[in-house]
Structure formats: C-alpha cells, structure tokens
Amino acid sequence: MGALLPLFLQYLPELAGVAKSVPAVAEYIGKMIHTFKQAGELTPDEEEELDKAIAAHDTQDWWQPETPA
Amino acid sequence: MKKLILIALVALCFPACTPKTGTAPATTSGSAYVGNDQFVIDAEKATAYADATFDVFLHLEKINETVVKQKAPAIHEFAEYLRQPGNARAWLKSARALTKAYKANRSNETKVQLNAILSTIAEAATQAKTYTTKLNQGV
C-alpha cells in the first residue's frame, strides 16, 4: 500500500485535471445531442436559451483573455 | 478515462457548418409556429455547434493552462485569440443578430453577411475541435 502512494501522488495532478474536465465535456456532449435533435428553426424559447448561453460567456472565467487587446 | 472522453468527442464530430442555400416558407402547425427555412436551420445549428465547441475547448485549455503553455504554446495562443473581445464571443453574437435579421427580412444582403460570419466561425471551430482532441490526448 505504501509503495503505491508515490505512484498515486505522481499522477494526482493529471487525475485531478481529468476529473475537472468531465463536467465541461459532459456539457459539450449534451449541447451536441440537443443540436442534433433540432429539426426546424429554433423556437423563440430555444433562441432565448442559445442567446443566454452565448451572453453568459462574458462572465465565464475560461472565456476571459489574460491580456485584453 | 481520457480515451473515453476522446472517443465521445470524435463520435460527435460536428457536421458541415456552412449553411446550404435554399429558402422554404415558414408554416404553422396548429397554433405553433414551425419555421423550416433550411438556411436558417443550418445557420442556427452552425452557431450552436461552434458555441459548444469553443466553450469546451476554452474550458479544457483553462483547466490545463499551465501544462498547455509549456507543452503546446500554439494551443494557448489560439485560445487567447478566441478569448479576445472582438473574436469568438463577438462572432457568435453577430451570427445570432444576423440570423434574427434574416428571419425578419429574408434579404440577400443579410444572407451574404451571415454566410461570411459563419465561415469565420466554422474555420475557428474546426481548429478548436482539432486542439480539443489534442488536449484530450494529453497535448
């Protein structure tokens, strides 16, 4: 058991990175499936949903540049 | 785990992003409005695909920022390029505004403008998808 600890610690940052990325990927897959299902033009409610998703990027930290132009 | 994520992403490769030409009138089904203009449908799908693609790429790049900067500076530079105020967010907002304008006026001028912004978006989304695959492969 003790011998496994250094090995676990070695891969801990990578494992943590993967674990953190799962929600983002799951959300991406959900959005893709939703879009695949779209048969006609977006309804007003669906349009509002897409507009809100795009507007939300203005405050999401992963969308903010390190050095604004 | 990373392989599973990669497989899922590859399986969900987004189809053609550039809208086809062709206009069909909107119809009503009972009391519900049903728009079926293929150009509008393709424009809306392309915008939604690109939004999701940019979002997951920028999210994964941010989570792994330190490693990405060291091992793949080009990916970090591209992410920063997309993050600039006049780029990805502005393109998506323009695409939405032009799609709404086109739905309202069906003018050829608006259609040309929308096609132009969608081409820019599609090109950037293709690059973002390529880099997302690399990020999932460990850069």
Backbone of each chain as ProteinMPNN parsed JSONL, in Angstrom:
{"seq_chain_A": "MGALLPLFLQYLPELAGVAKSVPAVAEYIGKMIHTFKQAGELTPDEEEELDKAIAAHDTQDWWQPETPA", "coords_chain_A": {"N_chain_A": [[0.839, -1.203, 0.0], [1.899, 1.218, 0.878], [3.828, 1.515, -1.009], [2.437, 2.189, -3.222], [1.631, 4.748, -2.867], [3.507, 6.893, -3.665], [3.27, 6.578, -6.435], [0.598, 7.137, -6.894], [0.544, 9.796, -6.068], [2.174, 10.889, -8.005], [0.59, 10.835, -10.28], [-1.53, 12.327, -9.51], [-2.023, 15.171, -10.135], [-2.687, 14.988, -12.863], [-4.893, 13.275, -12.803], [-6.647, 14.834, -11.338], [-7.003, 16.928, -13.107], [-8.314, 15.664, -15.239], [-10.646, 14.831, -13.947], [-11.771, 17.301, -13.361], [-12.289, 18.181, -15.892], [-14.34, 16.642, -16.827], [-17.1, 17.516, -16.289], [-17.256, 19.701, -18.097], [-16.907, 18.462, -20.567], [-19.052, 16.716, -20.545], [-21.128, 18.547, -20.594], [-20.699, 19.641, -23.089], [-21.208, 17.431, -24.752], [-23.895, 17.088, -24.186], [-24.957, 19.475, -25.261], [-24.36, 19.08, -27.946], [-25.907, 16.825, -28.593], [-28.429, 17.886, -28.185], [-28.476, 19.785, -30.235], [-28.25, 18.135, -32.47], [-30.754, 17.039, -32.466], [-32.333, 19.067, -33.369], [-34.83, 19.9, -35.565], [-36.316, 21.789, -36.999], [-36.473, 25.399, -37.489], [-35.229, 27.286, -34.699], [-37.313, 27.587, -31.835], [-38.883, 30.462, -30.279], [-38.308, 30.242, -27.49], [-36.13, 28.48, -27.523], [-34.355, 29.993, -28.964], [-33.898, 32.076, -27.191], [-32.65, 30.657, -25.177], [-30.241, 29.88, -26.426], [-29.151, 32.409, -26.968], [-28.8, 33.314, -24.354], [-26.912, 31.488, -23.434], [-24.717, 32.198, -24.989], [-24.363, 34.86, -24.205], [-23.637, 34.439, -21.583], [-20.973, 33.836, -21.672], [-19.586, 36.15, -21.403], [-19.042, 36.49, -18.754], [-17.865, 34.183, -17.869], [-15.013, 32.664, -16.547], [-13.219, 31.135, -18.059], [-13.492, 32.104, -20.553], [-12.29, 34.52, -20.592], [-9.697, 36.681, -21.652], [-6.138, 36.604, -20.957], [-4.652, 38.896, -21.348], [-6.283, 41.524, -22.285], [-6.978, 42.851, -25.555]], "CA_chain_A": [[0.0, 0.0, 0.0], [2.79, 2.367, 0.982], [4.579, 1.64, -2.261], [1.55, 2.76, -4.246], [1.384, 6.163, -2.599], [4.249, 7.805, -4.578], [2.725, 6.442, -7.794], [-0.666, 7.876, -6.889], [0.852, 11.232, -5.991], [2.762, 11.29, -9.288], [-0.467, 11.029, -11.276], [-2.634, 13.09, -8.92], [-2.417, 16.377, -10.896], [-3.334, 14.6, -14.115], [-6.215, 12.742, -12.464], [-7.483, 15.966, -10.931], [-7.331, 17.662, -14.332], [-9.328, 14.895, -15.971], [-11.896, 14.883, -13.184], [-12.351, 18.643, -13.513], [-12.702, 18.398, -17.278], [-15.509, 15.818, -17.152], [-18.342, 18.292, -16.432], [-17.208, 20.515, -19.32], [-17.103, 17.567, -21.707], [-20.436, 16.231, -20.46], [-21.989, 19.654, -21.042], [-20.487, 19.732, -24.538], [-21.926, 16.315, -25.382], [-25.32, 17.401, -24.04], [-25.304, 20.525, -26.234], [-24.296, 18.484, -29.285], [-27.086, 15.957, -28.766], [-29.566, 18.791, -28.293], [-28.443, 20.397, -31.57], [-28.551, 17.086, -33.446], [-32.203, 16.788, -32.458], [-33.051, 20.209, -33.953], [-35.383, 19.543, -36.878], [-36.749, 23.009, -37.68], [-35.883, 26.606, -36.919], [-35.375, 27.357, -33.248], [-38.49, 28.284, -31.326], [-38.45, 31.634, -29.506], [-37.698, 29.804, -26.231], [-34.812, 27.906, -27.829], [-33.498, 31.119, -29.365], [-33.535, 32.778, -25.958], [-31.707, 29.785, -24.479], [-28.946, 29.984, -27.114], [-28.641, 33.765, -26.731], [-28.342, 33.39, -22.954], [-25.67, 30.7, -23.333], [-23.645, 32.996, -25.599], [-24.152, 36.041, -23.349], [-23.001, 34.003, -20.334], [-19.517, 33.765, -21.853], [-18.988, 37.43, -20.997], [-18.641, 36.44, -17.344], [-17.226, 32.906, -17.53], [-13.58, 32.968, -16.473], [-12.434, 30.46, -19.107], [-13.651, 32.867, -21.8], [-11.645, 35.825, -20.448], [-8.275, 36.665, -22.051], [-5.142, 37.007, -19.941], [-4.305, 40.285, -21.654], [-7.226, 42.074, -23.269], [-6.338, 43.64, -26.628]], "C_chain_A": [[0.875, 1.255, 0.0], [3.548, 2.619, -0.298], [3.747, 2.303, -3.342], [1.373, 4.262, -4.089], [2.182, 7.103, -3.509], [3.697, 7.775, -5.99], [1.438, 7.253, -7.922], [-0.414, 9.382, -6.912], [1.418, 11.755, -7.318], [1.673, 11.636, -10.302], [-1.62, 11.899, -10.772], [-3.008, 14.339, -9.72], [-3.158, 16.034, -12.17], [-4.75, 14.098, -13.835], [-7.163, 13.874, -12.091], [-7.915, 16.764, -12.152], [-8.419, 16.98, -15.117], [-10.672, 14.995, -15.264], [-12.579, 16.235, -13.347], [-12.893, 18.859, -14.917], [-13.985, 17.654, -17.617], [-16.805, 16.628, -17.248], [-18.376, 19.116, -17.713], [-17.491, 19.651, -20.541], [-18.537, 17.038, -21.722], [-21.41, 17.296, -20.96], [-21.914, 19.801, -22.556], [-21.291, 18.651, -25.259], [-23.438, 16.568, -25.325], [-25.782, 18.428, -25.067], [-25.331, 19.952, -27.649], [-25.537, 17.625, -29.569], [-28.326, 16.822, -28.976], [-29.63, 19.383, -29.708], [-28.742, 19.374, -32.655], [-30.061, 16.858, -33.566], [-32.978, 17.898, -33.167], [-33.52, 19.876, -35.364], [-35.779, 20.78, -37.673], [-36.009, 24.21, -37.127], [-36.107, 26.609, -35.411], [-36.672, 28.073, -32.889], [-38.001, 29.524, -30.558], [-37.782, 31.262, -28.173], [-36.292, 29.26, -26.456], [-33.832, 28.996, -28.248], [-32.993, 31.863, -28.126], [-32.481, 31.99, -25.184], [-30.307, 29.9, -25.1], [-28.321, 31.363, -26.878], [-28.097, 33.92, -25.311], [-27.023, 32.648, -22.778], [-24.489, 31.497, -23.884], [-23.332, 34.215, -24.716], [-23.41, 35.671, -22.065], [-21.481, 33.966, -20.45], [-18.823, 35.061, -21.429], [-18.485, 37.398, -19.556], [-17.973, 35.127, -16.945], [-15.707, 33.071, -17.609], [-12.767, 32.312, -17.584], [-12.588, 31.132, -20.481], [-12.897, 34.211, -21.738], [-10.168, 35.754, -20.841], [-7.368, 37.096, -20.903], [-4.831, 38.489, -20.098], [-5.265, 40.822, -22.71], [-6.522, 42.95, -24.299], [-6.601, 45.113, -26.429]], "O_chain_A": [[0.644, 2.206, -0.747], [3.873, 3.755, -0.642], [4.286, 2.906, -4.27], [1.015, 4.963, -5.035], [1.602, 8.027, -4.077], [3.652, 8.8, -6.67], [1.216, 7.954, -8.91], [-1.049, 10.133, -7.652], [1.178, 12.899, -7.704], [1.799, 12.586, -11.074], [-2.568, 12.174, -11.508], [-4.192, 14.563, -9.97], [-4.134, 16.694, -12.528], [-5.692, 14.453, -14.544], [-8.332, 13.874, -12.478], [-9.054, 17.224, -12.229], [-9.342, 17.629, -15.609], [-11.705, 15.214, -15.897], [-13.803, 16.315, -13.458], [-13.838, 19.622, -15.116], [-14.654, 17.995, -18.593], [-17.554, 16.445, -18.208], [-19.424, 19.217, -18.351], [-18.225, 20.057, -21.442], [-19.156, 16.926, -22.78], [-22.382, 16.995, -21.653], [-22.92, 20.051, -23.221], [-21.968, 18.924, -26.251], [-24.162, 16.3, -26.284], [-26.846, 18.286, -25.669], [-26.204, 20.288, -28.45], [-26.128, 17.698, -30.646], [-29.164, 16.532, -29.829], [-30.705, 19.47, -30.303], [-29.402, 19.689, -33.645], [-30.568, 16.526, -34.638], [-34.139, 17.709, -33.529], [-32.709, 19.603, -36.249], [-35.597, 20.818, -38.89], [-35.037, 24.065, -36.385], [-37.059, 26.007, -34.913], [-37.075, 29.031, -33.548], [-36.819, 29.613, -30.225], [-36.804, 31.894, -27.774], [-35.376, 29.54, -25.682], [-32.643, 28.937, -27.934], [-31.82, 32.224, -28.032], [-31.549, 32.559, -24.616], [-29.312, 30.005, -24.383], [-27.122, 31.476, -26.622], [-27.073, 34.568, -25.091], [-26.129, 33.109, -22.068], [-23.397, 31.476, -23.316], [-22.166, 34.553, -24.512], [-22.652, 36.476, -21.522], [-20.778, 34.055, -19.444], [-17.628, 35.07, -21.135], [-17.611, 38.179, -19.18], [-17.556, 34.974, -15.796], [-15.179, 33.557, -18.61], [-11.748, 32.853, -18.011], [-11.904, 30.773, -21.44], [-12.873, 34.953, -22.721], [-9.461, 34.848, -20.4], [-7.769, 37.842, -20.009], [-4.757, 39.235, -19.121], [-5.069, 40.591, -23.903], [-5.596, 43.692, -23.973], [-6.147, 45.934, -27.226]]}, "seq_chain_B": "MKKLILIALVALCFPACTPKTGTAPATTSGSAYVGNDQFVIDAEKATAYADATFDVFLHLEKINETVVKQKAPAIHEFAEYLRQPGNARAWLKSARALTKAYKANRSNETKVQLNAILSTIAEAATQAKTYTTKLNQGV", "coords_chain_B": {"N_chain_B": [[-9.745, 6.911, -19.003], [-9.348, 9.368, -20.269], [-9.273, 8.435, -22.849], [-11.884, 7.641, -23.201], [-13.219, 10.087, -23.136], [-12.105, 11.278, -25.36], [-13.012, 9.545, -27.384], [-15.731, 10.019, -27.222], [-15.802, 12.683, -28.011], [-14.796, 12.562, -30.615], [-16.717, 10.969, -31.788], [-18.743, 12.706, -31.851], [-18.229, 14.505, -33.834], [-18.765, 17.529, -35.375], [-21.071, 18.103, -38.043], [-21.152, 19.504, -41.407], [-20.626, 22.952, -41.249], [-21.23, 25.156, -42.706], [-23.945, 26.905, -43.931], [-26.444, 25.636, -46.155], [-27.736, 26.836, -49.269], [-31.035, 28.021, -50.066], [-34.454, 28.446, -49.62], [-37.285, 28.012, -47.68], [-40.713, 28.46, -46.998], [-42.051, 29.512, -43.822], [-44.208, 27.551, -41.802], [-47.362, 26.893, -40.19], [-48.255, 24.861, -37.5], [-50.993, 23.771, -36.146], [-51.34, 25.874, -33.466], [-48.75, 26.433, -33.163], [-45.77, 27.988, -34.24], [-43.836, 26.943, -36.931], [-40.824, 27.116, -38.244], [-39.167, 26.462, -41.261], [-37.037, 27.056, -42.919], [-34.298, 26.075, -44.565], [-31.804, 27.301, -44.72], [-31.818, 28.981, -42.497], [-32.093, 27.071, -40.462], [-29.673, 25.64, -40.741], [-27.88, 27.719, -40.21], [-28.496, 28.322, -37.543], [-27.886, 25.885, -36.341], [-25.134, 25.689, -36.929], [-24.153, 27.849, -35.468], [-24.796, 27.055, -32.86], [-23.308, 24.668, -32.646], [-20.701, 25.687, -32.932], [-20.589, 27.374, -30.714], [-20.72, 25.505, -28.59], [-18.418, 24.062, -29.163], [-16.311, 25.958, -29.007], [-16.648, 26.583, -26.324], [-16.109, 24.185, -24.848], [-13.484, 23.75, -25.629], [-12.127, 26.104, -24.745], [-12.63, 25.851, -22.039], [-11.348, 23.415, -21.313], [-8.758, 24.095, -22.02], [-8.24, 26.14, -20.227], [-8.426, 24.808, -17.746], [-6.21, 23.166, -17.922], [-4.163, 24.934, -18.206], [-1.479, 25.602, -17.335], [0.094, 23.389, -18.091], [-0.484, 23.324, -20.82], [0.562, 25.746, -21.732], [3.27, 25.218, -21.42], [3.735, 22.844, -22.903], [2.336, 23.059, -25.318], [2.337, 25.75, -26.711], [1.131, 26.94, -28.942], [-1.495, 26.14, -28.895], [-2.394, 27.415, -26.608], [-2.054, 30.063, -27.428], [-3.927, 30.194, -29.495], [-6.266, 29.801, -28.05], [-6.235, 32.13, -26.508], [-6.49, 33.966, -28.556], [-9.111, 33.411, -29.447], [-10.411, 34.243, -27.153], [-10.229, 36.998, -27.117], [-11.937, 40.149, -27.0], [-13.11, 40.984, -29.482], [-13.418, 38.677, -30.937], [-14.298, 35.322, -30.763], [-16.653, 35.511, -29.046], [-17.846, 37.841, -30.05], [-18.223, 37.069, -32.712], [-20.104, 35.006, -32.455], [-22.257, 36.399, -31.356], [-22.765, 38.195, -33.417], [-23.521, 36.407, -35.421], [-25.899, 35.439, -34.359], [-27.417, 37.795, -34.249], [-27.533, 38.467, -36.965], [-28.824, 36.219, -37.961], [-31.337, 36.469, -36.797], [-32.083, 38.885, -37.978], [-32.161, 38.08, -40.634], [-34.233, 36.226, -40.536], [-36.279, 37.963, -40.139], [-36.23, 39.713, -42.369], [-35.4, 38.373, -44.678], [-33.513, 39.139, -46.578], [-31.155, 39.3, -49.288], [-28.743, 40.56, -48.869], [-28.369, 40.442, -46.092], [-28.183, 37.719, -45.864], [-25.775, 37.192, -47.189], [-23.978, 38.503, -45.49], [-24.363, 37.002, -43.183], [-23.52, 34.479, -44.016], [-20.818, 35.04, -44.354], [-19.866, 35.571, -41.739], [-20.44, 33.131, -40.59], [-18.71, 31.477, -41.951], [-16.25, 32.308, -40.952], [-16.61, 31.572, -38.281], [-16.942, 28.794, -38.557], [-14.449, 27.998, -39.491], [-12.778, 28.66, -37.329], [-13.947, 27.055, -35.381], [-13.402, 24.515, -36.332], [-10.639, 24.446, -36.013], [-10.534, 24.729, -33.237], [-11.738, 22.35, -32.472], [-9.891, 20.476, -33.366], [-7.739, 21.111, -31.703], [-8.933, 20.554, -29.257], [-9.138, 17.806, -29.334], [-6.414, 17.216, -29.24], [-5.822, 18.178, -26.696], [-7.246, 16.363, -25.167], [-5.779, 14.174, -25.67], [-3.66, 14.545, -24.131], [-2.002, 16.582, -24.877]], "CA_chain_B": [[-10.765, 7.955, -18.891], [-9.109, 10.343, -21.337], [-9.648, 7.809, -24.108], [-13.351, 7.681, -23.3], [-13.607, 11.464, -23.47], [-11.704, 11.497, -26.75], [-13.93, 8.796, -28.25], [-17.013, 10.735, -27.232], [-15.659, 13.907, -28.804], [-14.644, 12.203, -32.028], [-18.014, 10.458, -32.243], [-19.67, 13.832, -32.009], [-17.694, 15.476, -34.797], [-19.9, 18.261, -35.916], [-21.167, 18.046, -39.491], [-20.87, 20.74, -42.138], [-21.084, 24.141, -40.525], [-21.652, 26.206, -43.618], [-25.336, 26.681, -44.323], [-26.767, 25.455, -47.567], [-28.667, 27.853, -49.735], [-32.393, 27.482, -50.261], [-35.393, 29.03, -48.688], [-38.624, 27.444, -47.656], [-41.533, 29.31, -46.147], [-42.434, 29.01, -42.512], [-45.576, 27.05, -41.768], [-47.91, 26.788, -38.853], [-48.794, 23.552, -37.163], [-51.893, 24.139, -35.062], [-51.059, 27.252, -33.099], [-47.308, 26.598, -33.0], [-45.023, 28.429, -35.417], [-42.791, 25.998, -37.318], [-40.004, 27.639, -39.322], [-38.446, 25.362, -41.911], [-36.081, 27.579, -43.884], [-33.091, 25.265, -44.353], [-30.671, 28.202, -44.485], [-31.892, 29.41, -41.092], [-31.819, 25.892, -39.622], [-28.232, 25.382, -40.79], [-27.189, 28.825, -39.527], [-28.698, 28.151, -36.098], [-27.117, 24.707, -35.904], [-23.709, 26.019, -37.014], [-23.846, 28.734, -34.342], [-24.856, 26.262, -31.629], [-22.14, 23.766, -32.659], [-19.495, 26.474, -32.691], [-20.64, 27.825, -29.317], [-20.354, 24.371, -27.734], [-17.037, 23.672, -29.468], [-15.446, 26.974, -28.39], [-16.802, 26.524, -24.869], [-15.386, 23.042, -24.275], [-12.049, 23.951, -25.89], [-11.603, 27.124, -23.831], [-12.719, 25.318, -20.681], [-10.273, 22.424, -21.133], [-7.468, 24.797, -22.098], [-8.077, 26.886, -18.969], [-8.171, 23.839, -16.679], [-4.855, 22.616, -18.101], [-3.415, 26.074, -18.73], [-0.042, 25.56, -17.052], [0.71, 22.353, -18.942], [-0.666, 23.704, -22.225], [1.535, 26.809, -22.023], [4.606, 24.623, -21.512], [3.874, 21.796, -23.924], [1.702, 23.394, -26.601], [2.042, 27.198, -26.686], [0.261, 27.328, -30.062], [-2.889, 25.92, -28.456], [-2.702, 28.514, -25.682], [-2.182, 31.295, -28.222], [-5.206, 30.148, -30.212], [-7.311, 30.02, -27.044], [-6.223, 33.558, -26.19], [-7.033, 34.653, -29.741], [-10.575, 33.282, -29.386], [-10.935, 34.968, -25.981], [-10.199, 38.457, -27.301], [-13.317, 40.668, -27.068], [-13.673, 41.093, -30.832], [-13.388, 37.418, -31.672], [-15.341, 34.281, -30.678], [-17.932, 35.995, -28.476], [-18.425, 38.806, -30.992], [-18.69, 36.348, -33.902], [-21.345, 34.286, -32.115], [-23.327, 37.392, -31.192], [-23.083, 38.697, -34.768], [-24.255, 35.346, -36.123], [-27.267, 35.413, -33.816], [-28.116, 39.018, -34.665], [-27.794, 38.381, -38.407], [-29.839, 35.166, -38.177], [-32.636, 37.082, -36.459], [-32.393, 39.884, -39.016], [-32.536, 37.358, -41.85], [-35.572, 35.657, -40.321], [-37.248, 39.057, -40.215], [-36.334, 40.403, -43.667], [-35.048, 37.431, -45.771], [-32.81, 39.869, -47.641], [-29.942, 38.652, -49.779], [-27.602, 41.237, -48.25], [-28.2, 39.862, -44.759], [-27.767, 36.332, -46.07], [-24.348, 37.234, -47.53], [-23.255, 38.868, -44.26], [-24.45, 35.86, -42.262], [-22.632, 33.448, -44.558], [-19.424, 35.438, -44.118], [-19.515, 35.376, -40.322], [-20.491, 31.685, -40.32], [-17.473, 30.884, -42.479], [-15.213, 32.605, -39.954], [-16.911, 30.749, -37.109], [-16.705, 27.375, -38.877], [-12.998, 27.787, -39.579], [-12.235, 28.692, -35.966], [-14.471, 25.892, -34.642], [-12.649, 23.34, -36.797], [-9.339, 24.496, -35.337], [-10.771, 24.478, -31.801], [-12.03, 20.921, -32.308], [-8.608, 19.771, -33.532], [-6.962, 21.327, -30.48], [-9.608, 19.854, -28.152], [-8.706, 16.406, -29.443], [-5.028, 17.153, -28.748], [-5.856, 18.348, -25.235], [-7.715, 15.107, -24.585], [-4.719, 13.172, -25.84], [-2.596, 14.905, -23.197], [-1.226, 17.605, -25.592]], "C_chain_B": [[-10.623, 8.972, -20.026], [-9.523, 9.758, -22.679], [-11.149, 7.857, -24.309], [-13.825, 9.057, -23.722], [-13.291, 11.736, -24.935], [-12.662, 10.805, -27.706], [-15.258, 9.527, -28.358], [-16.935, 11.975, -28.105], [-15.569, 13.594, -30.291], [-15.976, 11.733, -32.594], [-18.991, 11.589, -32.527], [-19.104, 14.914, -32.919], [-18.857, 16.219, -35.431], [-19.9, 18.232, -37.429], [-20.914, 19.406, -40.122], [-21.459, 21.939, -41.437], [-21.614, 25.216, -41.45], [-23.071, 25.942, -44.093], [-25.496, 26.472, -45.815], [-27.708, 26.59, -47.966], [-30.033, 27.211, -49.928], [-33.315, 28.024, -49.203], [-36.744, 28.347, -48.8], [-39.466, 28.282, -46.715], [-41.826, 28.657, -44.796], [-43.883, 28.544, -42.576], [-46.076, 27.073, -40.339], [-48.484, 25.402, -38.661], [-49.683, 23.764, -35.944], [-51.637, 25.583, -34.73], [-49.556, 27.51, -33.012], [-46.657, 27.001, -34.308], [-43.923, 27.412, -35.7], [-42.033, 26.579, -38.5], [-39.215, 26.503, -39.946], [-37.547, 25.848, -43.046], [-34.746, 26.882, -43.618], [-31.861, 26.129, -44.088], [-30.638, 28.645, -43.019], [-31.55, 28.25, -40.165], [-30.312, 25.62, -39.58], [-27.441, 26.469, -40.063], [-27.308, 28.668, -38.007], [-27.901, 26.961, -35.575], [-25.617, 25.015, -35.889], [-23.297, 26.898, -35.83], [-23.82, 27.946, -33.029], [-23.666, 25.305, -31.528], [-20.881, 24.531, -32.295], [-19.449, 26.947, -31.244], [-20.184, 26.704, -28.389], [-18.89, 23.986, -27.924], [-16.04, 24.656, -28.849], [-15.458, 26.808, -26.864], [-15.983, 25.376, -24.273], [-13.888, 23.211, -24.493], [-11.461, 24.946, -24.89], [-11.614, 26.642, -22.388], [-11.56, 24.354, -20.398], [-8.902, 23.099, -21.156], [-7.189, 25.525, -20.791], [-7.726, 25.952, -17.818], [-6.718, 23.344, -16.716], [-3.853, 23.688, -18.535], [-1.894, 25.974, -18.547], [0.677, 24.583, -17.97], [0.646, 22.762, -20.408], [0.357, 24.775, -22.614], [2.933, 26.231, -22.234], [4.741, 23.719, -22.73], [3.322, 22.181, -25.299], [1.326, 24.873, -26.624], [1.112, 27.649, -27.814], [-1.216, 27.171, -29.678], [-3.302, 27.049, -27.508], [-2.907, 29.827, -26.448], [-3.522, 31.338, -28.968], [-6.368, 30.387, -29.244], [-7.401, 31.501, -26.687], [-6.785, 34.408, -27.336], [-8.559, 34.604, -29.721], [-11.166, 34.13, -28.268], [-10.963, 36.482, -26.165], [-11.611, 38.982, -27.555], [-13.924, 40.731, -28.469], [-13.802, 39.779, -31.573], [-14.566, 36.488, -31.348], [-16.69, 34.787, -30.15], [-18.628, 36.948, -29.446], [-18.96, 38.098, -32.233], [-20.026, 35.664, -33.618], [-22.52, 35.262, -31.988], [-23.744, 37.964, -32.548], [-23.912, 37.676, -35.533], [-25.705, 35.289, -35.65], [-28.062, 36.638, -34.301], [-28.475, 38.95, -36.147], [-28.835, 37.307, -38.726], [-31.233, 35.724, -37.885], [-33.057, 38.093, -37.523], [-32.847, 39.178, -40.285], [-33.932, 36.742, -41.711], [-36.643, 36.734, -40.493], [-37.383, 39.623, -41.622], [-36.035, 39.536, -44.89], [-34.31, 38.138, -46.903], [-31.516, 39.152, -48.02], [-28.703, 39.247, -49.135], [-27.319, 40.646, -46.863], [-27.682, 38.432, -44.864], [-26.263, 36.258, -46.357], [-23.519, 37.538, -46.281], [-23.222, 37.692, -43.288], [-23.536, 34.736, -42.729], [-21.176, 33.766, -44.256], [-19.022, 35.177, -42.67], [-19.536, 33.89, -39.967], [-19.257, 30.966, -40.858], [-16.324, 31.09, -41.499], [-15.377, 31.701, -38.745], [-16.559, 29.282, -37.378], [-15.214, 27.064, -38.917], [-12.376, 27.729, -38.176], [-12.705, 27.474, -35.168], [-13.749, 24.612, -35.059], [-11.291, 23.279, -36.109], [-9.49, 24.181, -33.848], [-11.024, 22.992, -31.557], [-10.75, 20.095, -32.432], [-7.785, 19.89, -32.24], [-7.612, 20.631, -29.269], [-9.207, 18.38, -28.156], [-7.286, 16.258, -28.904], [-4.978, 17.281, -27.224], [-6.29, 17.056, -24.561], [-6.705, 13.988, -24.741], [-3.537, 13.496, -24.927], [-1.613, 15.892, -23.814], [-0.016, 16.999, -26.335]], "O_chain_B": [[-11.601, 9.382, -20.652], [-10.051, 10.461, -23.541], [-11.638, 8.08, -25.417], [-14.719, 9.187, -24.559], [-14.086, 12.337, -25.658], [-13.081, 11.383, -28.709], [-15.836, 9.641, -29.439], [-17.867, 12.288, -28.844], [-16.181, 14.267, -31.119], [-16.327, 12.05, -33.731], [-19.923, 11.456, -33.32], [-19.45, 16.089, -32.796], [-19.798, 15.619, -35.949], [-18.839, 18.328, -38.046], [-20.509, 20.348, -39.441], [-22.635, 21.951, -41.075], [-22.366, 26.092, -41.023], [-23.362, 24.862, -44.606], [-24.777, 27.055, -46.626], [-28.371, 27.208, -47.133], [-30.153, 25.986, -49.949], [-32.976, 28.051, -48.02], [-37.266, 28.141, -49.896], [-38.949, 28.77, -45.71], [-41.843, 27.434, -44.657], [-44.685, 29.096, -43.33], [-45.303, 27.251, -39.397], [-49.12, 24.845, -39.556], [-49.183, 23.919, -34.83], [-51.705, 26.441, -35.609], [-49.126, 28.647, -32.815], [-46.95, 26.431, -35.359], [-43.159, 27.06, -34.801], [-42.522, 26.549, -39.629], [-38.653, 25.671, -39.233], [-37.326, 25.128, -44.019], [-34.137, 27.08, -42.566], [-30.978, 25.739, -43.324], [-29.582, 28.679, -42.388], [-30.807, 28.419, -39.198], [-29.747, 25.398, -38.509], [-26.455, 26.18, -39.384], [-26.334, 28.859, -37.279], [-27.314, 27.024, -34.495], [-24.913, 24.646, -34.948], [-22.222, 26.714, -35.26], [-22.937, 28.142, -32.194], [-23.084, 25.146, -30.455], [-20.09, 24.089, -31.462], [-18.391, 26.925, -30.616], [-19.358, 26.925, -27.503], [-18.205, 23.629, -26.966], [-15.05, 24.247, -28.244], [-14.419, 26.882, -26.208], [-15.248, 25.573, -23.305], [-13.098, 22.848, -23.622], [-10.435, 24.678, -24.265], [-10.724, 26.977, -21.606], [-10.882, 24.465, -19.377], [-8.001, 22.722, -20.406], [-6.059, 25.534, -20.301], [-6.846, 26.253, -17.011], [-6.09, 23.136, -15.678], [-2.83, 23.387, -19.15], [-1.126, 26.226, -19.475], [1.719, 24.895, -18.547], [1.608, 22.57, -21.153], [0.944, 24.718, -23.694], [3.683, 26.682, -23.1], [5.71, 23.803, -23.485], [3.791, 21.683, -26.323], [0.146, 25.219, -26.566], [0.385, 28.631, -27.661], [-2.065, 27.965, -30.082], [-4.413, 27.571, -27.594], [-3.818, 30.598, -26.148], [-4.163, 32.386, -29.057], [-7.328, 31.084, -29.572], [-8.493, 32.06, -26.575], [-7.454, 35.417, -27.119], [-9.223, 35.615, -29.946], [-12.265, 34.669, -28.396], [-11.664, 37.175, -25.426], [-12.398, 38.335, -28.246], [-15.132, 40.549, -28.623], [-14.249, 39.758, -32.72], [-15.713, 36.833, -31.63], [-17.735, 34.519, -30.741], [-19.841, 36.874, -29.641], [-20.013, 38.465, -32.755], [-20.956, 35.729, -34.422], [-23.627, 34.986, -32.452], [-24.928, 38.188, -32.797], [-24.88, 38.027, -36.208], [-26.622, 35.11, -36.451], [-29.219, 36.526, -34.707], [-29.579, 39.326, -36.543], [-29.633, 37.465, -39.65], [-32.182, 35.481, -38.63], [-34.221, 38.154, -37.918], [-33.796, 39.611, -40.939], [-34.714, 36.74, -42.662], [-37.759, 36.457, -40.933], [-38.483, 39.976, -42.048], [-36.373, 39.912, -46.012], [-34.468, 37.77, -48.067], [-30.878, 38.495, -47.198], [-27.727, 38.541, -48.88], [-26.168, 40.386, -46.513], [-26.857, 37.992, -44.063], [-25.564, 35.384, -45.843], [-22.487, 36.91, -46.044], [-22.203, 37.419, -42.654], [-22.852, 34.112, -41.918], [-20.391, 32.872, -43.939], [-17.954, 34.622, -42.41], [-18.744, 33.437, -39.14], [-18.815, 29.967, -40.29], [-15.532, 30.182, -41.245], [-14.406, 31.134, -38.244], [-15.957, 28.614, -36.537], [-14.768, 26.018, -38.446], [-11.556, 26.859, -37.883], [-11.946, 26.925, -34.369], [-13.515, 23.73, -34.233], [-10.844, 22.215, -35.679], [-8.678, 23.457, -33.272], [-10.575, 22.439, -30.553], [-10.551, 19.132, -31.691], [-7.217, 18.912, -31.752], [-6.912, 20.174, -28.365], [-8.968, 17.789, -27.103], [-6.983, 15.296, -28.198], [-4.207, 16.596, -26.552], [-5.766, 16.693, -23.507], [-6.762, 12.98, -24.037], [-2.525, 12.795, -24.95], [-0.494, 16.028, -23.319], [0.738, 17.725, -26.984]]}, "name": "protein", "num_of_chains": 2, "seq": "MGALLPLFLQYLPELAGVAKSVPAVAEYIGKMIHTFKQAGELTPDEEEELDKAIAAHDTQDWWQPETPAMKKLILIALVALCFPACTPKTGTAPATTSGSAYVGNDQFVIDAEKATAYADATFDVFLHLEKINETVVKQKAPAIHEFAEYLRQPGNARAWLKSARALTKAYKANRSNETKVQLNAILSTIAEAATQAKTYTTKLNQGV"}
